[in-house]
């Protein structure tokens, strides 16, 4: 889950244009240092988790990583904290990291500093001799959790009853569980990333006349309307919490894009007001957002692209240029520090971390590495063979896209 908090007294302005949250209970939840049992897996680490105040954490992490040597390979997602990224062997988005792990077959242990679905993808793509480890099992993804296998199977029954299932090709976003990827593979579909969503949809429409896009409605809508030239009316939203998805058979027959009612809680936070406010606050600013943002935000932005696109755009930007970036705050902060010759601000005035991603902190990483040194392998993420087979078929189809 992701929580937002308005800046309050006691916060300190940062050169990058955003404010750090004060150390309140809400701020601790924002930073992944507390739990919300209603929406997170909420597990405890067996044994003793080092205290965040331990002054030797960095030294302990270095020592444990050195002791493990080439036996361990640490992956760091772009949205991770700096304290974790420092120890990552590679950084990137979820699919890049899973491929990097697959290209490191000699590493016994893949420590994935990301969230649960990312570790599942790494397990699917790596060999049986490797073990994928998630330092905190509570590091889930609210978007991925918005589509369960049972709900999607029921949706397919609804499409079948409406007489359209035979013309529907499922396209699942990388930010989905292994079960959803497997469903997609069983039904002849493909996986996509935010970078290749257009190619995936073009391929899908060559196979059938409709697409079921899971689980992020905004990426599906933005790609269909902006990149493929569809109208918003070509898209309908399937709500798994309503009978029949809240749609009639006629609506399903008329639609080209059947969008799952899911979203990213971080990117969904940005609004049209955010864009208008930052343009007034920073004259001459270029607004750059991720395609998981709402359609009206994407339409109002100057540039839209994946996490890798955002990084490359800012790397190539002219010194002195001004940018407002609509994506996760850890990455925006890191980009602002990396480009002091440019003015880079967070798109919204309120602080918005991915709290489940932030659950993986230095204490969890130290605990994981020291456990491995002592011969204990914690928090292994394993996808069962049947699910893996079908999920890999969908991933392979993505890799085969023209």
Secondary structure, DSSP 8 states (H G I E B T S, - for coil): ---EE---TT--B-TTS-B---SSHHHHHHTTSS--TTTS-----SS----TT-TTHHHHHHHHHHHHGGGEEEEEETTS-HHHHTT-SEEE-HHHHHHHHHT-TT-SEEEEES-HHHHHHHHHHS-TT-EEE-S-TT---TTGGGS-HHHHHHHHHHHHHTT-GGGEEEEEESSS-HHHHHHHHHTT-EEE-TTTHHHHHHHHHHH-SEEEEES-HHHHHHIIIIIS---GGGEEEE-TTSGGGG--HHHHHH-SEEEES---TTGGG--HHHHHHHHHHSTT-EEEE-TTS-HHHHHHSSEE--HHHHHHHHHHS-TT-EEEEES-HHHHHHHHHH-TTSEEEESSSSEE--TTGGG--HHHHHHHHHHHHTT---SB----HHHHHHHHHHHHHHHT--
